[in-house]
Amino acid sequence: MLKIGDKKLINAWAFYDWANSVYSLVISTAVFPIYYAGLTASEGFANADGKIEFLGMLWNSTSLYNYALAFSFLVVALMSPMLSGIADYAGNKKKFLKGFCLLGSISVMCLYFFTGKETLWVGIVFTILASIGFWGSIVFYNAYLPEVAHPEQQDKVSAKGFMLGYSGSILLLLICLILIETEVFGLYDKQFGSQISFVLVGLWWLGFAQITYKKLPNTEKITLPKDNYFLKGIKEFKKVARELFEYSELKNFLIAFFLLSIGVQTIILMAGIFGTILGLETANLIGTILLVQFVGILGAFLFSRLSNKIGNIKTLKITIAIWGLVCFIGFNLTKDTPNIDIYFYVLGGLIGLVMGAIQSLARSTYSKLLPQTEDTASYFSFFDVTEKIALVVGMVTFGLLTSFFTIQTSVLALGVFFLGAFITLSTIKKTKYVQ
């Protein structure tokens, strides 16, 4: 078995970002949101008031999408603590990682069958299941970071994962764009090209994940009797919960992470729909999203190096300030803004610069704040539950504000959460590994 800090082990762990980040880009950010927005806006899909019917009720299409994702995040938030406790007790994190990866990849492929009003339920149901699969797997993937890299390596290793993720997702997105925007095999059908893209995402995710599975340590301890399996998992989680709140810096960091995640994740998930509402052409939206990914590679690299010089907390505060600027610019953009496409590219460049950076640094900072422990899955479940609850709050807030006001108002409101995160980070004291 490979030892902690081994280059082969680190590379294998980071490669899961290459595998699963195609979901983040193609499904969460680029192709599917645009596909969903275009399909629900097509003739005959909505009523005269622009509402669509689902579960016997009328919905704003954007709000329905928001609520579906929010529900998936809530499911993950509710079940991951118990599952992580079981994983720590039994040492079977890899099994849970594989299970959620399988659920997510198959669900993504099932989006192929979302083709119109009659199959709206397919789009919503498998959007939810794919999201549960993705975010559920992340809980156990992140939990491996302290087991594959030493604390002094973790900023660099976490950034490496995100850089690989951006690179892989760019490659597959370009392939998808060829399918959607060009003539392939004598056919030119944007809708069919999009459907094929969903299948490719699922196959890519599931296929490349096998590389990670081969190298990650399998620390399964024992076969447990069914009558105490879940009970022991819950007890394991409760023990970690008590320990966690004894560490004030760890607790304060989770509060800051909660606030910044509301802003970051909501912006990432809603960027495509925001651009569609602003009237941008699909080509411009895709171009902006590609720009975000390319700049994201550079941003993750630069900010990981910056953190080594000035410390994690100061670096995180710089990224948060830039996110606040993003919210301000977004608030001032409308359909009537001259050269709206150029402004959107500028916005995309700023998002790319700090998107991977803040996610990578948040993950490694939390890992470096952890005490010496074998209960990494339970500790990281708090990290991931915090993010999921933040996503629920963010998506519901965004959906409500969009329903009653404008999408620009929703974007500006996210800036308040970034401000709260900035202030909370200022209360965290230096530790041995976090400066």
N, C-alpha and C positions, 0 to 999 in steps of 0.2 A: 504493500500500500504506500502511495506517495505521501511524504511528510509535509507538514505545514510550511509554506514558503517556497515549495518546489515549483519551478517555472512551469512544468507540464501540468501540474494541478491547477495553478493560477490560470493558465491559458484555457484549460478545459472548463473551469468555472465561468470565466468571462465569456466563453463562446455561447453560453445560454442566452446572453444578451443579443448575440448575432441571430440566434434562432427565434426568440420571442418578440424582438423589437419590430418585426414586420407587422405584428398585430397592432402595436402602438401607432405606427405610421400609416399603413394602408387601411386598416379597419377603423381605428379610433380617430385619426386625424385627416387623412387625405381622401381616399377613394370612396369608402362607404358613407361618411357624412354627406359628401357631395352627391353621391348616388341616391341616398335617402332623401335629401332636400329636393333634388330634381324630380324624383319619382312622386313624392307626396304633393309636389306643386303642379304636376301634370294635369291636363284636362280630364275632368271626371273623377279625380281622386278626392278632392275637397268639395264641400258644399259652397253655396253662394257667399257665405261669410268667411270662407277660407279655413273652415274647421274640418278635421277628419274624424271618422267614427272608429272607436276601438272600445271593446268591452261594453257596448251599449251606451257610451258617452261620447261627447264631442270634445275634441282636443285641438289646441294649437300644435301643429306638427313638431315644432322645435321643442315645446314644453314636454310633449309625449316622449320624445327621444331623451330629454334630460331626466325625466322621472324614471324611465326604464333603466338607464345607467345608474341612477341613484339607488334604485332597488337592488341592483346587482352588487353595488358597493356595500349596502347594508347587510346583505346575505353573507358576504365575505367577512365583514366586521363581526357578525354574530357567531360564525362557526369557526373562524381561524383560531381564537384563543383555546377552545377545547381541543381542536385538532393539533395545535402546536404543543400543548401539554402532553398529549398522547405520543406525539413524535419524539419529544424529549425523553419521556419515560421509556419508550420502546426502542428509541434510536433508529426510527424508520423514516426520517425526513425524506429520503430519496423516493420511497413509495408514494408519499403524498405529492411530491414534486411531479412524478410521472403521471399520477392520476389526474391532477388538475391540468397538466399540459395536454393530456389526451382529451379531456372534456373541452378545453378551449379550442384546440385545433379542429376537432370534428364539428363543433358548433359553428366555427367560422366557415367551414366548407358548406354547411347547410344553408348559409345565407345565399347561396347560389339560387335557391328556390324562391327567394323574395323578388317577385317580378311585377307586382301591381297591387291594386286595392284589395283584391280577394286574398292575397297572401301577405297582407300587412302583419298578421299574427306571426308569420314565420320570421319576418324581419325583427319584430320586437322580442319574441321569445328567444331566438338564437343570438341576438345582440346581448341579452341578459346572460345567457349561459356562457357565451364566449368571454364576456367580461369576468364572470365568476372564475372561469378556467384560468384566464391570464393573471388576474390579481391574486387568486388563490395560490398559484404556482410561485409567484413572486415572494410570498411569505417564507416559503421553505428555501427558495433560491438565495435570498438575502441572508437567511440564517446560516448559510455555509461560509459567509465572508470571514468571520473570525476563525474558522477552521481551515481556511486555505491560505491566509496571509497573516503575517505578524502585524501588530498595530502600526509600526512605522511604514509598512508597505501598503496599508489599506486605502489611503487617498489615491495613490497611483493605480492600484488594482481596480478599485471601484470605477475610476475614470476610464481605465482600459475597457471595462465591460461596456460602458456607455459609448465609447468610441467605436468598438466593434458593432454595437447595436445600430448606431447611425450608419455605419458603412454597409452592413448587410441590408438594412431597410431601404437605403438609397438604391442599391442594386436591384432589389426585387421591385421597388416602385417604378424604376425605369422600364423593367420588363413589363409590368402591368400597363404602363403608359403606351408602350408599343402595341399591346393588345387592344387598348381602348381607343387610341387616337389614330392608328394606322390600319392599313389593309393587311390582314394575316390570313393565309390559306384561302385567299379569294373572297373573304368576307370582311365587311366593315360595318360593325354594329357596336356602338358604344355601350349599350346596355349589356349585351352578351359578353363583351370584353371585360366589363366590370364584374360580371358573375364569375367568369373564369379566374379573374384575379383573386376572388375570395377563396376559391379552391386552392390556388397556388400558395396563398398565405398559410392555409392549414397544413399543406404538405411540407412546405419549407420549415415551419415551426416544429412540427413533429419529427421531421427527418433529421435536421441538424441538432436537435436536442439529444439525440442518441450519442453524439460525441461527448457531451457533458456527462451523461449517465455513466459512461465507461470509466471515467477517471475519478469522479466524486467518491469519497469514502463511504462504504456501506457499514454503518455502525449499529445495525440492528442487534439488540441485546438478547432478547428471549422471546419465546412464544407465550403470550399472556392468556390466561383464562378469560373468556368473554365476560364473566360476571364482574370483574374488577378493572377491565381495560379502560373504560371511559371514566370510572371513578378515580383511578390513579392519574389519568390525564388531567382531570379537573383539579385534583390536589396539587399536581405539579405546577399548574398555571397559577393557582392561588399563592403558592410559595413564592413564585417569581414576582407576583404582584406586590406582595408585602416587601420583598427585597427592593424592588424598583423604587418605591416611594420613599425609601430610606436614603436614596441618592438624590439630593436636591438638584444637582446639575443635570442629571439625566431626566428628572421630572420636568425641569424648566425647558430643557431642549425639546421634549415632546410637545410642550405647549407651543413653543415657537414653530416647530415642525407642523403642528396642526394648522396654525394660522397661515403659514406660507403655502401649505399644500392646498388650501381652499382656493387660493389665487392661481397657483401654478397649474394644477391639474384641470381646473375649470377652463382656463385659457387654452390649454393644449387640446382639450376635448371639443371646445366650441369654436376654435379658430376657423375651421372650414365652413361651418354654418354662418359665422359672422361675415366672412368674405362673400358668401353667396347672397346674403341679405344686402350687403353693400353694392351688389350688382357686378361683381368681378366675374370675368369669364373663367371657365374651367381651366384653361391653359394658364392664366395668371395665378389662379389658386394653387395649382400643382407646382408652378414655378416657384412660388413663395415657399411652399412646403419643402421643396427640394433645397432651396436656399437655407431654410432653417436647419435641415439635416447637415449640410456641408459646413455651415458656420458652427453647428453644434459640436462637431468633431474637434474643431479648433478651440471652441470655448471650454470643453471638458478638459482638454490638454493644458491650456493656459491657466485656468483657475486651479487645477490640481498643483501646478508649479507655484502659483501665487500663494496657495495655502501653506506650502512648505516654507515660504519666506516670511509671511506676516501672520500666519495662524489660520485655523479653520473658521473661527467666529468672525474675525474681521472680513475674511473673504466672502463668507455667507452674507454679511451685511451689505457688501458692495453689490452682490447679485440681486439682493432684495430691492435696493435702491433703483437698479435698472428695471426690475419688474414693475415698480411703481411708475416709472416713466412710460412703460408700455401701456399701462392702464390709462394714463392721462392722454396719450396720443390716440388710443383706441376710442376714447370718449368723444374726441373731437372729429372723428371721421364719419361722414355721411355719404349717401349716394351722390350728392351734389358737390362733394369736395373735388376741386380740380385736380387732375392727375392722381386720382384715387389709387390707381395701380402702383404708382411709384411710392406713395405713402405706405401702402400695404407691404411692399418689398422692404422698406426701411423698418417697419414694424417686425417683419419676419426676421430680418437680420439681427435686431436686438433680442428677440425671443430666442433665436438660435444660439446667440452668444452666451446666454445665461441658463437655458433650459437644461442641457446636460450637466452643466457646472453645478447648479443648485441641487439637482437630484443626486448626482454623484457624491458631492460633499456632504449632503445630509445623511446619506447612507453610511459613508465612512466615518463621519463625526460621531454618529450614534454608536457605531461599532467600537470606536476608540473610547467612548465613555462607559462601556459595559464593564462590570467587574469580572474577575476571573470566574468563569462558569462553564458548565457543560450544557446548560439549559438555553442554548442559543436560539432555538426555534420559539420558545415561549417569550424570550426577551424581544425578538424581532416581530413576534405577533403583535406586541404593543405598538411597535413602530408602524406596522402595516395597518393595524386596526385604526390607529390615529389618522393615517392617511385616508382610509376608506370612509371614516366618519366625516373627515374634512371634505371628501368628495361628495358625500351625501349633502352636507350643508351647502357646499358650493353650487352643486347642480340644482338643488331645490331653490336656493336663493336666486340664482341666475334665471331659472325658469319662472319664478314668481315675478321678479322685477321685469322680465321681458314681456310677461303677460299683461302687466298693469302699466308699464311705462315703455321704455325703449331698450333695445339690446345695448345701446351705448351707455345708458344708465347702469345696466348690469355690469358692464366692464369697469366703469368708474368705481362702483361699490367694492369691487375686488381689491382696489388700492387700499381700502381701510384695513383689510386683513393683512396685507403686506406691512403696513405701518405697525400693526400690533406685533407682528413677528419680529420686526426690527427692534422694537422696544424690549421685548422679552429676551432676545439674544443678548442684549446689553447687560442683563442681570446675571449671565452665566460667568462663573469664575474659571480661571485657568486650571487645568489638570495636568498630569504628567504627559499625556499625549495630545491634548487639545489646548491650543494656545489662542 
